[in-house]
C-alpha cells in the first residue's frame, strides 16, 4: 500500500491524487480545499494557503489509502475517447436537464422571498451567470475539443498521422475551457457562501428548500465534471498530442 506523502519533493498535485482515487475528493472537500479548478497545486501548498494542519490532512488521506475501494469507475485508466463520451453522457446531460428547473426555482424563490432575504437576488444573478457560462461552454467541448481528442485516439490506434488542428495546438482550447471552469466554479462558490452552505432559513418554503438542495447537487456534479476534465482528460490529451506530433 502506497501512502500519501505530501512533504516529498516529488509530491503529486491535488488533482493527481483525486484522479488516482476519487474517494480523496471527500477529504479535500471536508477541509475546504478545491480539488477541481485548484487541483494543480500540491497538498502542502494548499495547506499553507488555507492555514491547515498538513499532518492532520495527511493522516486522513492515508486512511483512505488503507481502505479497499469498491469503485467501478477507475477514470484514470479509461481511454480518452471513452472518458469524453462519459462526460457528455453524464455531466453535460445532467447540466442540460437541470438548468430549466434550477432557473425556474431561482426566479420563483427570489421573487417570493427576496424582500426578506435579499441575498436571493444576488444568488439568482449568479445562477444565471453559471447557466450562461455552461450553455456556451459545453457545445465548444462537444463540437471542437472532444472530436479532436477522438481523432488523436484513432490516429494512435491506427498508427496513422495526425492532421494538426485549425486551433494550432490543443493547449489553446484547453486554456479557454479551464478559464470557463474557473468562472463557473467561482460563481458556485459565491452562491455557496451567500446561501450559508446551501442551508435554507427557518422560514423557507418547500420551493426554497428544494432550490438549495438542487444547488448543492448541481455544485457536486460540477466539481466532478471539472475534475475529470482538468485533472485527467486535458493533461492526458495534451501529452498524447505531443507524442503524435513529435513535439
Secondary structure, DSSP 8 states (H G I E B T S, - for coil): -----TTSTT--BHHHHHHH-TTHHHHHHHTT--SSTTTTSBHHHHHHHHT--HHHHHHHHHHHHHS----S--GGGS-HHHHHHHIIIIIIHHHHHHHHHHHHHHHHHHHHHTTT-THHHHHHHHHHHHHHHHHHHHHHIIIIIHHHHHHHHHHHHHT------TTSSHHHHHHHHHHHHHHHHHHHHHHHHHTTTT---TT--HHHHHHHHHHHHHHHHHHHHHHIIIIIIHHHHHHHHHHHHT-
